[in-house]
Amino acid sequence: MKSAACLRRPSTPKVSVLSIHVVTWNVASAAPTVDLSDLLQLNSQDLNLDIYIIGLQEMNSGIISLLSDAAFEDPWSTLFMDVLSRLHFVKVSQVRMQGLLLLVFAKYQHLPFIQIISTKSIPTGFYGYWGNKGGVNICLKLYGYYVSIINCHLPPHMSNNDQRLEHFDRILESQTFEGSDVPNILDHDLILWFGDMNFRIEDFGLLFVQECITKQYYQELWEKDQLRIAKRRDPLLREFQEGPLLFPPTYKFDRHSNNYDTSEKKRKPAWTDRILWRLKRQPQTSPLVSRLPSSYFSLTLKSYVSHMTYSISDHKPVTGTFNLELNPRMSVPLITMMPECLWTMENDMLISYTSTPEFLSSPWDWIGLYKVGMRHINDYVSYAWVGDNQVSYGNHPHQVYINISNVPETEDQFLLCYYSNNLHSVVGISQPFKIPLRFFLRDDTLSDPQI
């Protein structure tokens, strides 16, 4: 049986500005029993986000929890996926090392223009053998630009400042990328570095710090912030930019309150939770705007805030919202789904697509059929190995059968995604479409080609 296709050629995203929301939060082993609307800016009417980057520290990393999370998604990842998938965000990549978790989400139309280069874990605890401290990294190409994302947890306590800086350098020096066009992280177009950096406020006593916080005299405290002091002394650290600290110190709070530590230890408040960024060869400009010399790639900080409403941890989460302005180096997807989508048998759909000359296919490439609202690449409702199911070759459009016999009857919208085994990424995606309900009928009346 044949029928006209329901897919349209996907239009190339006209990207000039990508809106990126970065989250860092030390959750202190707490379970995710919170409303994420404020943290993810879901109630903002004017915010049109393209990418979420989420870094957590001190997730529950007990033996039972780690074994459960190895077999299933951890509770925090599940919550973020459930919330963001409803807004058409797909989990692009993740990496976890004990209590450190790094997640990247993107709206589905950006997927063909995001290639995952590598994911890494860099333990620095117990002389580099234990992952309770250290960093996790995702390196990707975004519209042809190299972007490295690092979530870290550095050593605590006032006296360990030199150790924090040593771990910072060790994490940075561990970022090499074999087989990449840009093997050194310092040659990447953008580095986003955030996490519980544990830098403290020196010299001032507890009462003076509390008084400054009460009166919002934050500038008085900036001068003694260990990270700001280190940036003045270290040429490489100085290349990392940060927005102004116009929010109260984010550590240490009594749980389930907005009161700073009232325990016997009475730890002094500090801005432990930070978001930094670095652009390649950036000139000295405004601390809120970083720009490459040719102005084809620039990053502007739009918001840098803490979220005081969250009290399940002794840390408050911090978010940074950025506009990334670029001229895409990659503007055409490697795989383009064609308008024709023919139904030749009652259980099979015939998919047509073209590829660019530089695309190298693999026998392990596959095409997945997804409901719109999928959470990640493994959420397919059906799939087909390209090598096993291909029915045409050469210069003509490629055609592959995909079985839909197990697809439930529904009026939901669907997507087709082409996954490249070589690139470990989605390289082609269709526009949303509906499968006509008549194709779900399995009776003998479908044998009549006029139906």
PEKA-V696404 format. One record per helix or strand. SS is the DSSP state (@ for helix, = for strand). FROM is the first residue (numbers start at 0). TO is the last residue. Records with the same first field share a line. If there is no record, write none. Layout:
SS = FROM-TO, FROM-TO
This chain:
= = 16-25, 50-56, 88-96, 99-106, 113-124, 129-141, 144-152, 175-175, 183-183, 189-195, 200-200, 224-224, 240-240, 250-250, 252-252, 259-259, 269-269, 272-278, 288-290, 296-306, 314-314, 316-325, 334-344, 347-354, 365-370, 375-375, 381-384, 389-391, 397-402, 412-419, 424-428, 432-433
@ = 62-70, 74-84, 107-112, 157-172, 184-186, 205-213, 217-221, 225-232, 234-237, 385-388, 436-439, 443-446
